[in-house]
Amino acid sequence: MTATERSVNGVPIRLTDERWNHITESHCELAGHYFDVLECLKEPDAVFQGRFGEVIALKHMGKDKYIAVVYIELKKNDGFVITAFLTKKKGHFERRKKLWP
């Protein structure tokens, strides 16, 4: 099954079963956060430019914890999640170019 949420740019971003399995195998702490990943795509606190054309959405999850979702916007009508992870390093992302808001 594939879930889709629109990014802040209005681009539909796909989260496929294959990607979700990859995410939860690599970052087991996200196993119960499927809907948080989708929510981060739809309503992030901030969006930053990646180094290789990817986009990084960041959302506060409480205390010093943030969820980061890395995705690609291929065209105005297609995109997909690459990975997602939990982090405490908000400052690491704030050094990048802020795309939104």
N, C-alpha and C positions, 0 to 999 in steps of 0.2 A: 504494500500500500504506500502511496506517496501523498504526503501532506503538502499544501501550498499556502504560503502567506505572502502578502505584498510587502515589499520593502518600503522605506520612506520615499523612494522615488517612484512608487507605484508599480514596480516590476514584480511579477509573480516569481517567488523563489521556492524551488522544490526541495523537500527533505525526503529522500527516498529511503526505503528500508535498508538498502545496502549502506548508505551513508550513516544512518542511525546505528546500525550494527557496528560499523567502523568506529563511530564516536564512542559508543558505550564499551567497546573492547579496549580502546586506547585510553579512555577517561571514564573508568567505572563509576566515579562519583556522580556522573550525569545520568545514570541509569533511571532514576525516578524523575528526571527533569525534561521529559519530551515536550510537554506543553510550555515549559519555561523557555525552551529553545525557540519554539514557534512564536511565543510572545515577544521575545527579544528581537526577532525579525520584524514583527509588526509594529512594536512600540518600544524601540530602544531609547536609552537615555542620551546616547551619542553614537555617531557613526564616523569611523576613521578610514583613511586610505591605507591599504596594504602596500607592500613593497613591489608586488608583481601583478598588479591589476585587480587584486581581490579587495573586498570591502569587509570591514570588521564592525559589527554592531555590538555595543556594550550596554548591559543593563545591570543595575544595582540589585543584589539579591539579599541584602541585609548585612549588618555590621560591616566588615571589610571585604565582603565577598561579591564578586561580579561574575556574570556569565558573558562570555565572548562567543559570538557566532561569526565564523569566517565564511563568506560566500562570494559568488561571482555573478555579476549581471552581464549576461551575454549580449542581449539586445533589449529593446524597450519592452519586450513581452516574454522574456525567458531568463531564468537564472537558477542556480542550485547551491546548496550548502556544501562546503568542503569539509569543515569540521566545527566543533564547538568544545569549549572547556571552561572550567571555573578558574578564577584568578583573584589574587589580592592586589595585583600590580596595575592599578588604574593609571598611575603616572607613566607607565611604559607606553600606553596607548595615547596619552595626552601629548606626547612628544611628536606624534604623527600629525599629518594634515587632517584637520577636522572637516568632514564633509557635511555633517548635519548635527545639530541645528545651526 
